Amino acid sequence: MTKKERASFVITTLKELYPTIPIPLDHKDPYTLLIAVLLSAQCTDVRVNQITPLLFAKADNPYDMVKMTVEEIQDIIRPCGLSPMKSKGIYGLSQMLIDNYNGEVPQSFEALESFPAVGHKTASVVMSQAFGVPAFPVDTHIHRLMYRWGLTSGKNVVETEKDAKKIFPRDLWNELHLQIIWYGREYSPARGWSLEKDIITRTIGSKKILSVLLKK
C-alpha cells in the first residue's frame, strides 16, 4: 500500500467504527473544556472527569476561580498530578481571561498558547472541540498509532502533527484525531496489544513494526 492508500484505509475504518465521536473530557463550555484539557496532562481522562465536577462546583468560570486561592485549587486537583503547576496555571489563565478577554476564552492559537500551563496541544484541543477550527492535536496515542501505521517517522508529537496534517484532509482533522484516540484505547493500546483485535495495524502496519509488536 502507498501512504495515501494507508491513510484512506484508516479514514474508512475509523468512520465505520466511530460514526459519532464522543469528546472524552466532560465540559459545558470553552472555559471548562480549557481547564479539563489542562488537567489531563499526564493524567487519565477518567480521573479528570472525576475531579472536574468537584472543581466546577466551586468555580466553573474565571471570575469565581480567582476568588479561590492557588492552594485551594491545588487541594481539589491534586489527584490529577502536577498540581502545583496546574493550580498556578488555572488561577493565572483565569485572571488573564478577566483582564484581557472579558472572561471569555479567545478563539486564537496564539492567545491560548500565551496562557500559563497551556501548550500547543491544549490550545489545539480547545480550538477544535470548542470552536470547530481545524486542528490536529497529537497525544501519545496518536503519535504511537501514526508510527504503527507507517504514516510518520516523527521522533516527537510536533513532527507527527506535521505529517498528520499533510496526509489527512483538513476537513477531517477534528473528527480524526478523536477517532484515533478512541481507537488507540480500544484496539491498539501501548500495553496488552493484540494483533487479532487491531485491524488497522494488522492490515497496514509494516512487517518490521508487526514483528516488534508481536515480540512484546
Backbone as a chain_set.jsonl record, in Angstrom:
{"seq": "MTKKERASFVITTLKELYPTIPIPLDHKDPYTLLIAVLLSAQCTDVRVNQITPLLFAKADNPYDMVKMTVEEIQDIIRPCGLSPMKSKGIYGLSQMLIDNYNGEVPQSFEALESFPAVGHKTASVVMSQAFGVPAFPVDTHIHRLMYRWGLTSGKNVVETEKDAKKIFPRDLWNELHLQIIWYGREYSPARGWSLEKDIITRTIGSKKILSVLLKK", "coords": {"N": [[0.836, -1.201, 0.0], [0.429, 2.266, -0.737], [1.323, 5.32, 0.992], [-0.816, 7.081, 0.824], [-2.911, 5.319, 0.271], [-2.923, 3.829, 2.62], [-3.652, 5.82, 4.452], [-6.218, 6.357, 3.525], [-7.48, 3.942, 4.099], [-7.379, 4.01, 6.88], [-9.049, 6.232, 7.409], [-11.542, 5.323, 6.382], [-12.005, 2.986, 7.918], [-12.069, 3.985, 10.562], [-14.259, 5.655, 10.397], [-16.301, 3.824, 10.107], [-16.14, 2.474, 12.546], [-16.488, 4.517, 14.401], [-18.924, 6.309, 13.941], [-20.248, 8.353, 15.224], [-18.703, 10.591, 17.461], [-17.705, 10.684, 20.674], [-16.672, 13.298, 22.906], [-13.905, 13.013, 24.975], [-13.488, 14.393, 27.434], [-15.456, 15.716, 29.993], [-17.414, 18.635, 29.818], [-18.882, 21.954, 29.689], [-18.654, 24.311, 28.337], [-16.365, 26.538, 26.527], [-14.511, 27.461, 28.499], [-14.611, 25.569, 30.666], [-13.823, 23.349, 29.239], [-11.208, 24.092, 28.512], [-9.969, 24.123, 31.059], [-10.297, 21.429, 31.787], [-8.808, 20.11, 29.805], [-6.271, 21.11, 30.331], [-5.874, 19.945, 32.845], [-5.66, 17.304, 32.077], [-3.102, 16.65, 31.324], [-0.642, 14.264, 31.56], [-2.416, 12.692, 32.983], [-5.227, 10.545, 33.347], [-8.211, 10.663, 31.316], [-10.448, 9.678, 32.574], [-9.895, 10.059, 35.304], [-9.697, 12.857, 35.329], [-12.34, 13.532, 34.702], [-13.523, 12.769, 37.042], [-12.601, 14.598, 38.849], [-13.095, 17.214, 37.889], [-15.919, 17.865, 38.302], [-15.924, 18.413, 41.047], [-14.244, 20.63, 41.22], [-15.548, 22.448, 39.49], [-17.942, 22.786, 40.769], [-17.365, 24.627, 42.657], [-16.186, 26.627, 41.16], [-16.865, 27.468, 38.003], [-16.209, 29.255, 36.138], [-14.058, 31.981, 35.115], [-14.217, 34.199, 36.863], [-15.222, 33.277, 39.323], [-13.233, 31.442, 39.799], [-10.884, 32.91, 40.384], [-11.522, 33.847, 42.837], [-10.887, 31.894, 44.526], [-7.989, 30.578, 46.223], [-4.677, 29.762, 45.011], [-3.774, 27.599, 46.423], [-6.137, 26.429, 47.366], [-7.287, 25.606, 44.969], [-5.342, 23.774, 44.215], [-5.592, 21.808, 46.193], [-7.968, 20.561, 45.46], [-7.476, 19.575, 42.878], [-5.378, 17.865, 43.168], [-5.312, 14.944, 42.857], [-4.989, 14.678, 40.104], [-2.34, 14.989, 39.496], [0.802, 16.763, 39.048], [-0.037, 19.014, 40.375], [0.888, 21.482, 41.618], [1.912, 23.077, 39.465], [-0.287, 23.039, 37.705], [-2.382, 24.192, 39.217], [-1.471, 26.806, 39.616], [-1.423, 27.553, 36.948], [-4.158, 27.397, 36.238], [-5.278, 29.375, 37.912], [-3.799, 31.602, 37.046], [-4.368, 31.801, 34.239], [-7.089, 32.228, 34.382], [-7.226, 34.736, 35.574], [-5.988, 36.22, 33.546], [-7.868, 35.898, 31.502], [-9.963, 37.416, 32.531], [-8.759, 39.953, 32.748], [-7.947, 40.527, 30.113], [-9.753, 39.521, 28.205], [-12.442, 39.853, 28.802], [-13.384, 37.77, 30.329], [-13.923, 35.732, 28.594], [-13.038, 32.842, 26.666], [-10.528, 33.115, 24.293], [-10.653, 32.791, 20.686], [-8.178, 31.839, 19.438], [-5.1, 30.499, 18.507], [-2.632, 31.639, 19.169], [-3.275, 33.373, 21.306], [-4.293, 31.534, 23.222], [-2.046, 29.911, 23.646], [-0.476, 31.652, 24.991], [-1.2, 31.6, 27.578], [-0.524, 30.605, 30.983], [0.648, 27.283, 31.591], [-0.573, 26.254, 29.356], [-0.099, 24.618, 26.447], [0.731, 23.91, 22.974], [-0.726, 21.612, 22.24], [-2.91, 21.559, 24.053], [-4.112, 24.002, 23.374], [-4.822, 23.39, 20.755], [-6.74, 21.359, 21.096], [-8.798, 22.776, 22.364], [-9.377, 24.718, 20.398], [-10.289, 23.079, 18.331], [-12.354, 21.447, 19.454], [-13.988, 23.147, 20.957], [-14.441, 25.355, 19.331], [-14.544, 24.495, 16.713], [-12.525, 24.876, 14.872], [-10.264, 23.765, 12.418], [-7.867, 21.506, 13.551], [-5.148, 19.457, 14.691], [-4.605, 17.915, 17.266], [-1.988, 16.17, 18.731], [-1.522, 13.457, 20.736], [-0.02, 11.005, 22.955], [-1.244, 8.61, 22.195], [-2.016, 9.052, 19.488], [0.458, 9.648, 18.353], [1.782, 7.194, 18.713], [0.157, 5.448, 17.168], [0.193, 6.558, 14.585], [2.812, 6.048, 13.928], [2.85, 3.227, 14.087], [1.206, 2.679, 11.955], [2.69, 3.385, 9.818], [2.579, 5.995, 8.908], [4.037, 8.081, 9.746], [7.386, 9.017, 10.565], [8.092, 10.422, 12.598], [9.904, 11.746, 15.347], [8.831, 12.892, 17.527], [5.853, 14.46, 18.97], [5.423, 16.857, 17.675], [6.565, 16.618, 15.099], [5.027, 14.479, 14.221], [2.479, 15.613, 14.174], [2.745, 17.441, 12.061], [3.083, 15.644, 9.938], [0.607, 14.302, 10.028], [-1.143, 16.341, 9.308], [-0.403, 16.751, 6.714], [-1.09, 14.378, 5.489], [-3.819, 13.759, 5.986], [-7.088, 14.955, 5.013], [-7.951, 18.365, 5.546], [-10.569, 18.996, 6.395], [-11.277, 16.814, 7.855], [-9.738, 16.672, 10.098], [-10.537, 17.378, 12.789], [-12.426, 15.419, 13.581], [-10.985, 13.096, 13.075], [-8.736, 13.083, 14.813], [-9.918, 12.595, 17.278], [-11.168, 10.136, 16.765], [-8.932, 8.5, 16.336], [-7.758, 8.553, 18.855], [-9.728, 7.228, 20.412], [-9.689, 4.764, 19.086], [-7.07, 3.907, 19.608], [-7.181, 3.462, 22.364], [-9.079, 1.428, 22.559], [-8.475, -0.583, 20.658], [-5.749, -0.635, 19.969], [-3.716, -0.532, 22.126], [-0.926, 0.696, 24.156], [0.007, -1.182, 25.907], [-0.698, -4.652, 26.303], [-1.338, -5.269, 23.698], [-3.064, -6.634, 20.857], [-2.842, -8.547, 17.973], [-4.97, -9.683, 16.61], [-7.152, -8.128, 17.361], [-6.533, -5.555, 16.547], [-7.315, -4.235, 13.807], [-6.53, -2.246, 11.978], [-3.697, -1.819, 12.246], [-2.93, -4.426, 11.751], [-3.593, -4.656, 9.09], [-2.3, -2.558, 7.665], [0.149, -2.09, 8.859], [3.735, -2.205, 8.806], [5.923, -5.026, 8.105], [8.138, -4.97, 9.729], [7.323, -3.362, 11.92], [5.17, -4.882, 12.874], [6.504, -7.228, 13.615], [8.018, -6.38, 15.762], [5.996, -5.608, 17.556], [4.749, -8.074, 17.985], [6.623, -9.422, 19.436], [6.478, -8.353, 21.929]], "CA": [[0.0, 0.0, 0.0], [1.091, 3.562, -0.658], [0.933, 6.069, 2.186], [-2.148, 7.616, 0.559], [-3.86, 4.208, 0.412], [-2.999, 3.513, 4.055], [-4.432, 6.889, 5.084], [-7.609, 6.163, 3.11], [-7.981, 2.796, 4.864], [-7.577, 4.498, 8.248], [-10.245, 7.087, 7.417], [-12.729, 4.493, 6.163], [-12.199, 2.082, 9.06], [-12.452, 4.755, 11.741], [-15.619, 6.156, 10.191], [-17.197, 2.693, 10.372], [-16.103, 2.161, 13.977], [-16.925, 5.664, 15.207], [-19.725, 7.244, 13.141], [-20.379, 9.513, 16.107], [-17.472, 10.612, 18.247], [-17.83, 11.394, 21.946], [-15.491, 14.019, 23.393], [-13.55, 12.274, 26.201], [-13.494, 15.2, 28.653], [-16.745, 16.348, 30.282], [-17.351, 20.09, 29.921], [-20.13, 22.592, 29.247], [-18.357, 25.499, 27.543], [-14.927, 26.614, 26.241], [-13.691, 27.619, 29.707], [-14.491, 24.306, 31.396], [-13.012, 22.462, 28.404], [-9.809, 24.513, 28.663], [-9.482, 23.649, 32.356], [-10.249, 19.968, 31.759], [-7.68, 19.684, 28.967], [-5.064, 21.43, 31.11], [-5.743, 18.932, 33.901], [-5.444, 15.97, 31.517], [-1.679, 16.399, 31.081], [-0.118, 13.166, 32.379], [-3.495, 12.192, 33.831], [-6.239, 9.921, 32.503], [-9.462, 11.394, 31.169], [-11.371, 9.174, 33.597], [-9.577, 10.755, 36.555], [-10.067, 14.267, 35.158], [-13.802, 13.624, 34.778], [-13.905, 12.594, 38.442], [-12.153, 15.768, 39.616], [-13.66, 18.494, 37.439], [-17.183, 18.259, 38.956], [-15.612, 18.978, 42.367], [-13.701, 21.965, 40.995], [-16.534, 23.324, 38.852], [-18.992, 23.085, 41.743], [-16.915, 25.843, 43.337], [-15.827, 27.67, 40.189], [-16.931, 26.998, 36.619], [-15.937, 30.421, 35.3], [-12.836, 32.609, 35.623], [-14.483, 35.14, 37.951], [-15.286, 32.507, 40.569], [-11.959, 30.737, 40.009], [-9.885, 33.771, 41.027], [-11.92, 34.069, 44.235], [-10.185, 30.841, 45.269], [-6.531, 30.71, 46.228], [-3.965, 28.71, 44.286], [-3.705, 26.442, 47.323], [-7.458, 25.794, 47.381], [-7.408, 24.902, 43.689], [-4.421, 22.643, 44.243], [-6.141, 20.757, 47.057], [-9.022, 19.855, 44.727], [-6.983, 18.902, 41.665], [-4.171, 17.077, 43.492], [-5.289, 13.588, 42.282], [-4.643, 14.696, 38.674], [-0.901, 15.083, 39.321], [1.375, 18.056, 38.647], [-0.985, 20.006, 40.894], [1.436, 22.83, 41.84], [1.966, 23.793, 38.193], [-1.628, 23.163, 37.131], [-3.192, 25.134, 40.004], [-0.994, 28.154, 39.275], [-1.862, 27.809, 35.588], [-5.607, 27.644, 36.233], [-5.505, 30.689, 38.509], [-3.185, 32.626, 36.194], [-5.098, 31.989, 32.971], [-8.396, 32.796, 34.718], [-7.015, 36.174, 35.76], [-5.72, 36.788, 32.224], [-9.137, 35.958, 30.779], [-10.716, 38.556, 33.07], [-8.044, 41.204, 32.459], [-7.709, 40.792, 28.69], [-10.748, 38.974, 27.278], [-13.782, 39.961, 29.393], [-13.759, 36.482, 30.9], [-14.24, 34.772, 27.532], [-11.886, 32.135, 26.082], [-10.314, 33.627, 22.93], [-10.596, 31.815, 19.602], [-6.896, 32.103, 18.798], [-3.993, 29.654, 18.967], [-1.605, 32.492, 19.78], [-3.748, 33.825, 22.619], [-4.372, 30.388, 24.131], [-0.699, 29.444, 23.986], [0.175, 32.646, 25.858], [-1.643, 31.379, 28.946], [0.32, 29.679, 31.742], [0.308, 25.846, 31.609], [-1.284, 25.896, 28.126], [0.796, 24.41, 25.319], [0.117, 23.821, 21.647], [-1.723, 20.533, 22.189], [-4.099, 22.026, 24.773], [-4.742, 25.03, 22.535], [-5.402, 22.721, 19.585], [-7.959, 20.666, 21.524], [-9.825, 23.797, 22.6], [-9.758, 25.318, 19.115], [-11.041, 22.118, 17.515], [-13.55, 20.911, 20.102], [-14.87, 24.223, 21.436], [-14.733, 26.351, 18.302], [-14.672, 23.882, 15.4], [-11.422, 25.276, 13.985], [-9.46, 22.584, 12.097], [-6.607, 21.33, 14.284], [-4.86, 18.026, 14.836], [-3.838, 17.705, 18.493], [-1.349, 14.851, 18.766], [-1.111, 12.968, 22.047], [0.806, 9.795, 22.864], [-1.991, 7.602, 21.435], [-1.927, 9.355, 18.059], [1.876, 9.507, 17.979], [2.063, 5.756, 18.65], [-0.561, 4.804, 16.071], [0.701, 7.067, 13.307], [4.051, 5.303, 13.671], [2.486, 1.832, 13.826], [0.552, 2.597, 10.661], [3.613, 3.795, 8.768], [2.181, 7.301, 8.392], [5.023, 9.058, 10.202], [8.624, 8.543, 11.196], [8.377, 11.512, 13.527], [10.527, 11.389, 16.63], [8.067, 13.527, 18.599], [4.481, 14.802, 18.588], [5.453, 18.006, 16.757], [6.789, 16.083, 13.752], [3.877, 13.646, 13.872], [1.368, 16.515, 13.834], [3.002, 17.945, 10.705], [2.801, 14.549, 8.994], [-0.842, 14.05, 10.025], [-1.802, 17.425, 8.575], [-0.095, 16.572, 5.293], [-1.685, 13.138, 4.991], [-5.272, 13.717, 6.106], [-7.794, 16.169, 4.573], [-8.155, 19.36, 6.605], [-11.94, 18.972, 6.913], [-11.449, 15.625, 8.699], [-8.797, 16.707, 11.226], [-11.151, 17.421, 14.115], [-13.007, 14.134, 13.953], [-9.976, 12.033, 13.009], [-7.864, 12.994, 15.995], [-10.703, 11.932, 18.325], [-11.359, 8.731, 16.373], [-7.668, 7.782, 16.552], [-7.596, 8.396, 20.31], [-10.617, 6.143, 20.858], [-9.201, 3.504, 18.516], [-5.876, 3.516, 20.352], [-7.559, 2.939, 23.679], [-9.902, 0.214, 22.47], [-7.985, -1.616, 19.745], [-4.3, -0.661, 19.764], [-3.092, 0.098, 23.294], [0.527, 0.553, 24.308], [0.207, -2.454, 26.619], [-1.752, -5.623, 26.059], [-1.713, -5.194, 22.289], [-3.461, -7.892, 20.235], [-2.872, -8.488, 16.514], [-6.305, -10.049, 16.147], [-8.088, -7.047, 17.657], [-6.097, -4.305, 15.921], [-7.493, -4.455, 12.371], [-5.8, -1.273, 11.141], [-2.272, -2.154, 12.256], [-2.8, -5.732, 11.111], [-3.775, -4.503, 7.648], [-1.381, -1.62, 7.004], [1.432, -1.987, 9.554], [4.845, -2.857, 8.108], [6.388, -6.279, 8.707], [9.08, -4.613, 10.791], [6.558, -2.905, 13.08], [4.41, -6.019, 13.393], [7.409, -8.18, 14.261], [8.37, -5.793, 17.055], [4.812, -5.698, 18.418], [4.469, -9.477, 18.323], [7.633, -9.877, 20.412], [6.21, -7.767, 23.251]], "C": [[0.875, 1.256, 0.0], [0.631, 4.263, 0.621], [-0.484, 6.635, 2.027], [-3.214, 6.537, 0.733], [-4.024, 3.805, 1.88], [-3.859, 4.543, 4.784], [-5.915, 6.732, 4.764], [-8.245, 5.008, 3.88], [-8.266, 3.208, 6.307], [-8.866, 5.301, 8.339], [-11.518, 6.247, 7.32], [-13.037, 3.619, 7.374], [-12.674, 2.835, 10.295], [-13.868, 5.301, 11.612], [-16.639, 5.056, 10.471], [-17.285, 2.396, 11.868], [-16.711, 3.27, 14.824], [-17.697, 6.663, 14.347], [-20.085, 8.507, 13.92], [-19.237, 9.434, 17.115], [-17.678, 11.379, 19.546], [-16.532, 12.113, 22.304], [-15.145, 13.447, 24.766], [-13.692, 13.072, 27.495], [-14.844, 15.899, 28.825], [-16.555, 17.859, 30.458], [-18.665, 20.674, 29.436], [-19.894, 23.818, 28.378], [-16.84, 25.569, 27.315], [-14.053, 26.733, 27.489], [-13.515, 26.294, 30.439], [-13.73, 23.264, 30.564], [-11.541, 22.799, 28.547], [-9.222, 23.995, 29.972], [-9.337, 22.132, 32.356], [-9.061, 19.475, 30.938], [-6.359, 19.965, 29.677], [-4.82, 20.361, 32.172], [-5.364, 17.561, 33.355], [-3.981, 15.663, 31.208], [-1.157, 15.367, 32.086], [-1.146, 12.667, 33.396], [-4.557, 11.604, 32.915], [-7.493, 10.785, 32.427], [-10.483, 10.955, 32.221], [-11.147, 9.907, 34.914], [-9.978, 12.233, 36.466], [-11.579, 14.434, 35.311], [-14.338, 13.362, 36.188], [-13.63, 13.856, 39.257], [-12.85, 17.056, 39.187], [-15.027, 18.83, 38.058], [-16.948, 18.886, 40.331], [-15.105, 20.411, 42.232], [-14.774, 22.914, 40.469], [-17.723, 23.617, 39.763], [-18.656, 24.365, 42.508], [-16.654, 26.984, 42.355], [-15.843, 27.085, 38.783], [-16.778, 28.156, 35.634], [-14.747, 31.161, 35.908], [-13.071, 33.544, 36.805], [-14.569, 34.438, 39.298], [-13.954, 31.822, 40.868], [-10.954, 31.621, 40.736], [-10.296, 34.174, 42.441], [-11.295, 33.008, 45.139], [-8.698, 31.154, 45.282], [-5.917, 29.582, 45.393], [-3.941, 27.434, 45.13], [-5.038, 25.695, 47.374], [-7.703, 25.02, 46.089], [-6.559, 23.643, 43.705], [-4.96, 21.492, 45.087], [-7.186, 19.921, 46.315], [-8.445, 19.008, 43.604], [-5.799, 17.99, 41.925], [-4.167, 15.673, 42.875], [-4.917, 13.544, 40.796], [-3.134, 14.757, 38.438], [-0.481, 16.456, 38.833], [0.548, 19.218, 39.194], [-0.37, 21.373, 41.199], [1.443, 23.671, 40.564], [0.569, 24.042, 37.637], [-2.475, 24.179, 37.893], [-2.76, 26.576, 39.73], [-1.447, 28.537, 37.866], [-3.335, 28.159, 35.524], [-5.922, 29.028, 36.797], [-4.999, 31.787, 37.578], [-3.96, 32.869, 34.907], [-6.479, 32.58, 33.232], [-8.287, 34.31, 34.91], [-6.744, 36.862, 34.422], [-6.991, 36.896, 31.391], [-9.967, 37.157, 31.23], [-10.075, 39.878, 32.631], [-8.055, 41.553, 30.973], [-8.846, 40.395, 27.749], [-12.17, 38.986, 27.838], [-14.306, 38.611, 29.897], [-14.081, 35.416, 29.884], [-12.966, 34.123, 26.986], [-11.704, 32.612, 24.634], [-10.21, 32.51, 21.898], [-9.324, 32.043, 18.787], [-5.83, 31.183, 19.381], [-2.982, 30.491, 19.739], [-2.016, 32.944, 21.174], [-3.772, 32.677, 23.628], [-2.991, 29.938, 24.579], [0.08, 30.454, 24.826], [-0.197, 32.453, 27.319], [-0.686, 30.421, 29.669], [-0.243, 28.264, 31.707], [-0.488, 25.411, 30.383], [-0.287, 25.815, 26.975], [0.024, 24.273, 24.024], [-0.968, 22.75, 21.588], [-3.02, 20.957, 22.871], [-4.85, 23.06, 23.946], [-5.444, 24.392, 21.34], [-6.702, 22.005, 19.938], [-9.091, 21.674, 21.71], [-10.301, 24.399, 21.283], [-10.634, 24.366, 18.303], [-12.367, 21.738, 18.158], [-14.511, 21.988, 20.598], [-15.327, 25.136, 20.31], [-14.818, 25.793, 16.89], [-13.612, 24.298, 14.397], [-10.573, 24.043, 13.681], [-8.116, 22.579, 12.835], [-6.371, 19.836, 14.414], [-3.988, 17.821, 16.071], [-3.269, 16.289, 18.535], [-0.938, 14.523, 20.195], [-0.324, 11.68, 21.861], [0.099, 8.683, 22.088], [-1.799, 7.815, 19.938], [-0.494, 9.187, 17.566], [2.23, 8.027, 17.783], [1.417, 5.117, 17.419], [-0.095, 5.286, 14.707], [1.997, 6.35, 12.927], [3.736, 3.851, 13.329], [1.91, 1.66, 12.419], [1.44, 3.052, 9.5], [3.272, 5.139, 8.146], [3.094, 8.42, 8.878], [6.265, 8.335, 10.68], [9.062, 9.577, 12.215], [8.913, 11.028, 14.857], [9.732, 11.962, 17.813], [6.699, 13.957, 18.071], [4.431, 15.977, 17.615], [5.61, 17.53, 15.318], [5.599, 15.244, 13.295], [2.674, 14.505, 13.488], [1.538, 17.057, 12.413], [2.665, 16.879, 9.661], [1.3, 14.286, 8.884], [-1.573, 15.095, 9.189], [-1.529, 17.347, 7.071], [-0.898, 15.411, 4.695], [-3.208, 13.203, 4.938], [-5.909, 15.028, 5.645], [-8.125, 17.078, 5.752], [-9.553, 19.269, 7.227], [-12.225, 17.752, 7.787], [-10.598, 15.677, 9.968], [-9.494, 16.575, 12.575], [-11.765, 16.089, 14.531], [-11.963, 13.024, 13.974], [-9.132, 11.943, 14.275], [-8.599, 12.351, 17.165], [-10.902, 10.452, 18.023], [-10.092, 7.92, 16.642], [-7.43, 7.563, 18.041], [-8.458, 7.244, 20.821], [-10.133, 4.792, 20.334], [-7.975, 3.004, 19.291], [-6.205, 2.89, 21.691], [-8.247, 1.583, 23.576], [-9.258, -0.924, 21.675], [-6.465, -1.719, 19.63], [-3.564, 0.022, 20.912], [-1.583, -0.109, 23.332], [0.858, -0.773, 24.986], [-0.969, -3.382, 26.342], [-2.248, -5.605, 24.627], [-2.018, -6.567, 21.72], [-3.555, -7.713, 18.725], [-4.277, -8.74, 15.988], [-7.29, -8.888, 16.291], [-7.803, -5.787, 16.836], [-6.133, -4.423, 14.399], [-6.671, -3.492, 11.52], [-4.315, -1.612, 11.088], [-2.021, -3.485, 11.559], [-2.828, -5.604, 9.591], [-2.689, -3.645, 7.007], [-0.034, -1.469, 7.69], [2.526, -2.729, 8.792], [5.252, -4.137, 8.827], [7.318, -6.0, 9.874], [8.338, -4.215, 12.067], [5.781, -4.059, 13.705], [5.302, -7.005, 14.124], [7.821, -7.675, 15.644], [7.2, -5.917, 18.033], [4.545, -7.117, 18.879], [5.467, -10.046, 19.336], [7.35, -9.381, 21.825], [5.378, -8.716, 24.106]], "O": [[1.919, 1.302, 0.65], [-0.338, 3.841, 1.254], [-1.256, 6.662, 2.985], [-4.289, 6.8, 1.273], [-5.125, 3.479, 2.324], [-4.687, 4.191, 5.624], [-6.768, 6.947, 5.626], [-9.41, 5.084, 4.27], [-9.273, 2.802, 6.887], [-9.681, 5.08, 9.235], [-12.458, 6.444, 8.089], [-14.186, 3.523, 7.804], [-13.578, 2.379, 10.994], [-14.592, 5.399, 12.603], [-17.714, 5.322, 11.008], [-18.36, 2.105, 12.393], [-17.365, 3.008, 15.833], [-17.19, 7.746, 14.053], [-20.21, 9.59, 13.348], [-18.857, 8.351, 17.562], [-17.812, 12.602, 19.522], [-15.439, 11.611, 22.046], [-16.01, 13.399, 25.64], [-13.985, 12.498, 28.544], [-15.317, 16.586, 27.919], [-15.646, 18.301, 31.16], [-19.476, 19.968, 28.837], [-20.826, 24.317, 27.747], [-16.104, 24.743, 27.855], [-12.962, 26.163, 27.531], [-12.395, 25.931, 30.798], [-13.065, 22.392, 31.125], [-10.71, 21.902, 28.688], [-8.101, 23.486, 29.992], [-8.352, 21.606, 32.873], [-8.383, 18.526, 31.333], [-5.437, 19.151, 29.628], [-3.686, 19.924, 32.37], [-4.807, 16.739, 34.082], [-3.652, 14.528, 30.863], [-1.223, 15.572, 33.298], [-0.801, 12.275, 34.511], [-4.768, 12.112, 31.814], [-7.799, 11.539, 33.35], [-11.281, 11.761, 32.697], [-12.104, 10.328, 35.564], [-10.53, 12.79, 37.415], [-12.043, 15.364, 35.971], [-15.483, 13.699, 36.488], [-14.331, 14.147, 40.226], [-13.163, 17.899, 40.027], [-15.278, 20.006, 38.321], [-17.684, 19.786, 40.738], [-15.474, 21.291, 43.009], [-14.898, 24.044, 40.94], [-18.436, 24.597, 39.549], [-19.547, 25.091, 42.95], [-16.87, 28.153, 42.672], [-14.961, 26.312, 38.409], [-17.16, 28.06, 34.468], [-14.455, 30.989, 37.092], [-12.201, 33.669, 37.667], [-14.053, 34.938, 40.298], [-13.584, 31.641, 42.028], [-10.241, 31.141, 41.616], [-9.505, 34.776, 43.167], [-11.187, 33.191, 46.351], [-8.209, 31.911, 44.443], [-6.57, 28.577, 45.112], [-4.073, 26.329, 44.604], [-5.06, 24.465, 47.419], [-8.255, 23.919, 46.108], [-6.997, 22.578, 43.268], [-4.797, 20.327, 44.725], [-7.276, 18.711, 46.521], [-8.864, 17.869, 43.395], [-5.266, 17.395, 40.989], [-3.118, 15.232, 42.406], [-4.566, 12.481, 40.283], [-2.684, 14.596, 37.304], [-1.28, 17.214, 38.283], [0.443, 20.27, 38.563], [-1.071, 22.373, 41.047], [1.032, 24.832, 40.575], [0.277, 25.135, 37.152], [-3.211, 24.95, 37.277], [-3.604, 27.465, 39.625], [-1.808, 29.686, 37.611], [-3.724, 29.105, 34.838], [-6.73, 29.766, 36.234], [-5.687, 32.782, 37.35], [-4.186, 34.017, 34.526], [-6.993, 33.342, 32.414], [-9.149, 35.066, 34.462], [-7.223, 37.973, 34.192], [-7.175, 37.868, 30.659], [-10.595, 37.831, 30.414], [-10.766, 40.8, 32.199], [-8.16, 42.724, 30.606], [-8.904, 40.876, 26.617], [-13.014, 38.207, 27.393], [-15.51, 38.352, 29.889], [-14.471, 34.308, 30.252], [-11.935, 34.784, 26.858], [-12.637, 32.52, 23.835], [-9.737, 31.415, 22.202], [-9.379, 32.392, 17.608], [-5.674, 31.096, 20.599], [-2.533, 30.107, 20.819], [-1.217, 32.907, 22.109], [-3.319, 32.836, 24.762], [-2.785, 29.62, 25.75], [1.168, 30.151, 25.316], [0.408, 33.06, 28.203], [-0.107, 29.532, 29.045], [-1.456, 28.067, 31.782], [-1.029, 24.305, 30.368], [0.298, 26.823, 26.577], [-1.186, 24.492, 23.981], [-2.009, 22.951, 20.963], [-4.106, 20.741, 22.333], [-6.075, 23.004, 23.83], [-6.537, 24.812, 20.961], [-7.66, 22.04, 19.165], [-10.214, 21.443, 21.261], [-11.503, 24.57, 21.078], [-11.599, 24.789, 17.666], [-13.396, 21.71, 17.483], [-15.72, 21.761, 20.652], [-16.453, 25.633, 20.321], [-15.13, 26.532, 15.956], [-13.784, 24.094, 13.195], [-10.193, 23.332, 14.611], [-7.338, 23.529, 12.746], [-7.299, 19.041, 14.261], [-2.785, 17.584, 15.957], [-4.011, 15.319, 18.385], [-0.114, 15.216, 20.791], [0.003, 11.305, 20.735], [0.752, 7.898, 21.4], [-1.462, 6.884, 19.208], [-0.264, 8.645, 16.485], [2.892, 7.66, 16.812], [2.055, 4.336, 16.713], [-0.001, 4.493, 13.77], [2.246, 6.079, 11.752], [4.298, 3.304, 12.38], [2.104, 0.627, 11.778], [1.002, 3.099, 8.35], [3.627, 5.404, 6.998], [2.942, 9.572, 8.471], [6.205, 7.194, 11.139], [10.217, 9.617, 12.64], [8.444, 10.038, 15.418], [9.94, 11.562, 18.959], [6.419, 13.837, 16.878], [3.5, 16.08, 16.816], [4.888, 17.974, 14.426], [5.209, 15.289, 12.129], [1.931, 14.155, 12.571], [0.572, 17.12, 11.653], [2.045, 17.169, 8.638], [0.779, 14.074, 7.789], [-2.507, 14.773, 8.454], [-2.326, 17.82, 6.261], [-1.327, 15.465, 3.542], [-3.819, 12.758, 3.967], [-5.339, 16.098, 5.86], [-8.527, 16.612, 6.818], [-9.71, 19.441, 8.436], [-13.292, 17.661, 8.394], [-10.729, 14.807, 10.829], [-9.095, 15.761, 13.408], [-11.645, 15.674, 15.683], [-12.043, 12.112, 14.797], [-8.846, 10.846, 14.755], [-7.987, 11.641, 17.963], [-10.815, 9.613, 18.92], [-10.166, 6.788, 17.119], [-6.953, 6.503, 18.444], [-7.984, 6.389, 21.568], [-10.164, 3.794, 21.054], [-7.866, 1.814, 19.589], [-5.585, 1.91, 22.103], [-8.024, 0.7, 24.403], [-9.471, -2.096, 21.985], [-5.942, -2.764, 19.24], [-2.876, 1.023, 20.712], [-1.037, -0.967, 22.638], [1.866, -1.406, 24.674], [-2.101, -2.93, 26.168], [-3.416, -5.884, 24.358], [-1.343, -7.547, 22.037], [-4.265, -6.829, 18.246], [-4.722, -8.093, 15.04], [-8.157, -8.694, 15.439], [-8.72, -5.048, 16.477], [-5.106, -4.679, 13.77], [-6.172, -3.871, 10.46], [-3.734, -1.684, 10.005], [-1.021, -3.65, 10.862], [-2.158, -6.361, 8.888], [-2.208, -3.969, 5.921], [0.848, -0.789, 7.164], [2.265, -3.774, 8.196], [4.962, -4.313, 10.011], [7.294, -6.704, 10.884], [8.677, -4.671, 13.159], [5.742, -4.195, 14.928], [4.902, -7.562, 15.147], [7.956, -8.46, 16.583], [7.388, -6.285, 19.193], [4.16, -7.342, 20.026], [5.18, -11.035, 20.011], [7.896, -9.902, 22.797], [5.055, -8.394, 25.249]]}, "num_chains": 1, "name": "protein.A"}
